Amino acid sequence: MEKRTYSRIPVSMEVKFCCGSRVHDGTVMNISEKGMFISTREMAFPLESQWEVKMPFNGDILSIPVSLRRMVMSPDSHDGIGVEFIGQSEKYYEFVSSLRSAI
């Protein structure tokens, strides 16, 4: 069994993500310093494609560059996508730290 470097933080946060010229909606279900799982019904993305996730933090919008790592389509769980962060920023780490301290 694979052990994760960073533990996941359960959340429910509405986000927008931009792939090409289209903007998509989703809900972040869990997040860590390395990536996040976004529940969404929109699943037409090529694997390892790169785009941005936009999420609110401290009255601002964080724009996080990500790479698609997996897609989940199952009747037993949330349909969604697993993304990995590319070049995380100090603001993003501050965001994740604020979530960790809240649990």
C-alpha positions in Angstrom: 0.0 0.0 0.0 1.3 3.4 -1.0 1.9 5.8 1.9 1.2 9.5 1.2 3.9 12.1 1.9 1.3 14.6 3.1 -2.0 13.7 4.8 -5.2 14.9 3.2 -7.4 17.5 4.8 -11.1 17.0 4.3 -12.8 20.2 3.0 -15.8 21.2 0.9 -14.8 24.3 -1.1 -16.3 25.5 -4.3 -13.6 26.3 -6.9 -13.2 27.2 -10.6 -10.6 25.7 -12.8 -9.5 26.8 -16.2 -8.6 24.3 -18.9 -7.9 25.9 -22.3 -10.4 28.7 -22.8 -13.2 27.0 -20.7 -13.9 27.6 -17.0 -15.3 24.7 -15.1 -16.9 24.4 -11.6 -16.0 21.9 -8.9 -15.9 21.2 -5.2 -12.6 20.4 -3.5 -13.2 17.3 -1.3 -9.7 17.0 0.1 -6.4 18.9 -0.1 -2.8 18.6 0.9 0.5 20.4 0.3 0.9 18.2 -2.8 -2.5 18.1 -4.5 -6.3 18.0 -4.2 -9.3 16.0 -5.3 -12.0 18.0 -7.0 -15.5 16.6 -7.4 -16.9 17.5 -10.8 -19.1 16.0 -13.5 -16.9 17.5 -16.2 -14.4 14.8 -17.1 -13.2 15.6 -20.6 -9.5 16.4 -19.8 -6.4 14.7 -21.2 -4.3 13.1 -18.5 -1.3 15.1 -17.3 -2.8 18.3 -18.8 -1.9 21.4 -17.0 -4.2 24.3 -16.0 -5.1 26.5 -13.0 -7.4 26.1 -10.0 -8.8 29.3 -8.6 -9.8 29.3 -4.9 -10.7 32.0 -2.3 -8.3 32.8 0.5 -8.2 35.8 2.9 -10.4 37.9 0.6 -8.2 37.2 -2.4 -8.2 34.5 -5.1 -5.3 32.0 -5.2 -4.5 30.9 -8.7 -2.8 27.5 -8.4 -1.1 25.8 -11.3 -1.9 22.0 -11.4 -1.4 18.9 -13.5 -4.1 16.3 -13.9 -3.0 13.0 -12.3 -6.2 10.8 -12.2 -9.9 10.7 -13.0 -12.5 8.9 -10.9 -15.7 7.8 -12.4 -17.5 5.3 -10.2 -21.1 4.9 -9.0 -19.8 4.3 -5.4 -17.9 7.6 -5.0 -17.7 11.1 -6.1 -16.8 11.6 -9.8 -13.8 13.8 -9.9 -10.2 14.5 -10.7 -7.0 14.3 -8.7 -4.6 17.1 -9.4 -1.0 17.7 -8.3 0.4 21.2 -7.7 3.1 22.6 -9.9 5.4 25.2 -8.3 3.5 25.8 -5.1 3.6 29.3 -3.7 4.1 30.6 -0.1 0.5 31.8 -0.2 -0.7 28.3 -1.0 1.3 26.8 1.9 -0.2 29.4 4.2 -3.6 28.4 3.0 -3.0 24.7 3.7 -1.6 25.6 7.1 -4.7 27.5 8.0 -6.8 24.5 7.1 -4.6 22.2 9.2 -4.8 24.4 12.2 -8.6 24.6 11.9 -9.1 20.8 12.3 
